[in-house]
Amino acid sequence: MDRIVNAAESLLRDVGYTSATSTPGLIIDSAGVTKGTFYTYFENPESVMHHLAIQMLDRACRLADDLLGQNFGSLEQALDALVDRYADFYRDRAVQEIWLYHRYNPAAEALDASANSYIMAQVETVLDRIAPAERAWPTVASAVTGQFLDHLMQHAFRADPNGDPEVLKETKRLARLYVGATWPAPGIAAP
């Protein structure tokens, strides 16, 4: 199964979603497996892509886990690192082909909401370590932060496959402003 998924991911980067899913034969040939092996694991090329979408969500969650292992001197540094890490994630053409153009099934979409909540919980842990909160960060503030960061990140990469530098810069600025205004720690104010 891994050979099939890895081949599909490579094809996304090389030929794009439409070509990669046009026929199972392309994935089968690229993976070097038989038709029987392909159909043992997947119904069609789109089902491989849905499986890959879920793996990408797992990678996105691991990026947030990696932030926990870092020491940041300020909220601003942590937020900049967050934007930079997810910008690197979105620079992957395979990620762009699936997530920027919403080529995933309802199951992956439901997992996307869970992944975003998980990521923001990890971010909250990082922020709390830098500037301990007096009370819980309002759930709505966490959700809004996650949604606007994800939306702006996708916007940056729809405009430019390498990430529009001005949009990424503005994403960092907005993250600093909003989190600075909503993070419930003493002495924290919007920059």
C-alpha positions as CSV (number, residue, x, y, z in Angstrom):
1,M,0.0,0.0,0.0
2,D,2.8,2.4,0.8
3,R,4.3,2.0,-2.7
4,I,0.9,3.0,-4.2
5,V,0.5,6.0,-1.9
6,N,4.1,7.2,-2.5
7,A,3.7,6.8,-6.2
8,A,0.4,8.8,-6.1
9,E,2.1,11.6,-4.1
10,S,5.0,11.8,-6.6
11,L,2.5,11.9,-9.5
12,L,0.7,14.8,-7.8
13,R,3.9,16.7,-7.8
14,D,4.9,15.7,-11.3
15,V,1.7,15.8,-13.3
16,G,-1.0,17.2,-11.0
17,Y,-4.2,15.8,-9.6
18,T,-6.3,15.6,-12.8
19,S,-3.6,13.6,-14.7
20,A,-2.7,11.5,-11.7
21,T,-6.3,10.4,-11.2
22,S,-7.3,10.0,-14.9
23,T,-6.6,6.3,-14.9
24,P,-5.5,3.7,-12.3
25,G,-2.8,2.6,-14.8
26,L,-0.6,5.6,-14.2
27,I,-0.5,5.0,-10.4
28,I,-0.1,1.2,-10.9
29,D,2.8,1.6,-13.4
30,S,4.5,4.3,-11.2
31,A,4.2,2.1,-8.1
32,G,5.3,-1.0,-9.9
33,V,2.4,-3.1,-8.6
34,T,-0.2,-5.3,-10.2
35,K,-3.8,-4.2,-10.8
36,G,-4.8,-6.8,-8.3
37,T,-2.6,-5.3,-5.6
38,F,-3.9,-1.8,-6.4
39,Y,-7.5,-2.9,-6.1
40,T,-6.8,-4.8,-2.9
41,Y,-6.2,-1.5,-1.2
42,F,-8.0,1.1,-3.3
43,E,-11.2,1.4,-5.2
44,N,-9.9,3.9,-7.7
45,P,-7.3,6.7,-8.0
46,E,-9.4,9.2,-6.1
47,S,-9.5,6.8,-3.1
48,V,-5.7,6.8,-3.1
49,M,-5.8,10.6,-3.0
50,H,-8.3,10.6,-0.1
51,H,-5.9,8.3,1.8
52,L,-3.0,10.7,1.0
53,A,-5.1,13.7,2.2
54,I,-5.5,12.0,5.6
55,Q,-1.7,11.3,5.7
56,M,-1.1,15.0,4.9
57,L,-3.3,16.0,7.9
58,D,-1.2,13.8,10.1
59,R,1.9,15.6,8.8
60,A,0.3,18.9,9.6
61,C,-0.4,17.8,13.1
62,R,3.2,16.7,13.6
63,L,4.4,20.1,12.5
64,A,2.5,21.5,15.5
65,D,4.0,18.8,17.7
66,D,7.5,19.9,16.6
67,L,6.7,23.5,17.7
68,L,6.4,22.1,21.3
69,G,10.0,21.1,21.2
70,Q,11.3,24.6,20.5
71,N,11.9,27.4,22.9
72,F,10.7,30.8,21.7
73,G,11.5,34.1,23.4
74,S,8.2,35.7,22.5
75,L,4.7,35.2,21.2
76,E,5.8,36.9,18.0
77,Q,8.7,34.4,17.5
78,A,6.4,31.5,18.0
79,L,3.7,32.8,15.7
80,D,6.3,33.6,13.0
81,A,7.7,30.0,13.3
82,L,4.1,28.7,13.0
83,V,3.5,30.6,9.8
84,D,7.0,29.6,8.4
85,R,6.4,25.9,9.1
86,Y,3.0,25.8,7.5
87,A,4.3,27.8,4.6
88,D,6.9,25.1,4.0
89,F,4.1,22.5,4.3
90,Y,2.0,24.3,1.6
91,R,5.0,24.7,-0.7
92,D,4.8,20.9,-1.4
93,R,2.9,20.7,-4.7
94,A,1.2,17.5,-3.6
95,V,-0.3,19.3,-0.6
96,Q,-1.3,22.1,-3.0
97,E,-3.0,19.7,-5.4
98,I,-5.2,18.2,-2.7
99,W,-5.7,20.9,0.0
100,L,-5.7,24.1,-2.0
101,Y,-8.2,22.9,-4.4
102,H,-10.4,20.9,-2.0
103,R,-9.8,17.5,-3.6
104,Y,-10.8,15.3,-0.7
105,N,-13.8,13.4,0.5
106,P,-16.1,14.3,3.4
107,A,-14.2,12.0,5.8
108,A,-11.0,13.9,5.2
109,E,-12.9,17.2,5.5
110,A,-14.2,16.1,8.9
111,L,-10.7,15.1,10.0
112,D,-9.4,18.5,8.8
113,A,-11.6,20.2,11.4
114,S,-10.2,17.9,14.1
115,A,-6.7,18.5,12.9
116,N,-7.1,22.2,13.0
117,S,-8.4,22.0,16.6
118,Y,-5.4,19.8,17.5
119,I,-2.9,22.2,15.9
120,M,-4.4,25.1,17.8
121,A,-4.3,23.2,21.1
122,Q,-0.6,22.7,20.5
123,V,-0.1,26.3,19.6
124,E,-1.9,27.3,22.8
125,T,0.5,25.1,24.8
126,V,3.4,26.9,23.2
127,L,2.0,30.3,23.8
128,D,1.1,29.5,27.4
129,R,4.7,28.4,28.0
130,I,6.0,31.8,26.7
131,A,3.4,34.0,28.4
132,P,1.4,32.0,31.0
133,A,-2.3,32.8,30.6
134,E,-4.4,33.9,33.6
135,R,-7.4,32.1,32.2
136,A,-8.2,29.9,29.2
137,W,-7.8,31.4,25.8
138,P,-11.3,31.9,24.5
139,T,-12.3,28.9,22.3
140,V,-13.6,31.3,19.7
141,A,-10.3,33.2,19.6
142,S,-8.4,29.9,19.1
143,A,-10.7,28.8,16.4
144,V,-10.7,32.1,14.6
145,T,-6.9,32.2,14.7
146,G,-6.7,28.7,13.2
147,Q,-9.2,29.5,10.5
148,F,-7.7,32.8,9.4
149,L,-4.2,31.4,9.4
150,D,-5.3,28.5,7.3
151,H,-7.3,30.7,5.0
152,L,-4.5,33.2,4.5
153,M,-2.0,30.5,4.0
154,Q,-4.1,28.9,1.3
155,H,-4.6,32.3,-0.3
156,A,-0.8,32.9,-0.4
157,F,-0.2,29.6,-2.2
158,R,-3.1,30.0,-4.7
159,A,-1.6,33.3,-5.8
160,D,1.9,31.9,-6.0
161,P,3.0,28.2,-5.8
162,N,6.0,29.3,-3.7
163,G,3.8,31.4,-1.4
164,D,3.2,35.1,-2.1
165,P,5.8,36.8,0.2
166,E,3.5,39.8,0.8
167,V,0.6,37.6,1.9
168,L,2.8,35.6,4.1
169,K,4.3,38.7,5.7
170,E,0.7,40.0,6.3
171,T,-0.3,36.6,7.7
172,K,2.5,37.0,10.3
173,R,1.4,40.6,11.1
174,L,-2.2,39.6,11.5
175,A,-1.4,36.6,13.7
176,R,0.7,38.9,16.0
177,L,-2.0,41.5,16.2
178,Y,-4.9,39.1,16.8
179,V,-3.2,36.8,19.2
180,G,-1.7,39.8,21.0
181,A,-5.1,41.2,21.4
182,T,-6.8,38.0,22.6
183,W,-4.1,36.1,24.5
184,P,-5.1,36.3,28.2
185,A,-1.7,36.9,29.8
186,P,-0.8,39.9,31.8
187,G,1.1,42.5,30.0
188,I,0.4,41.1,26.5
189,A,-1.0,43.7,24.2
190,A,-1.3,43.8,20.4
191,P,2.1,44.8,18.9
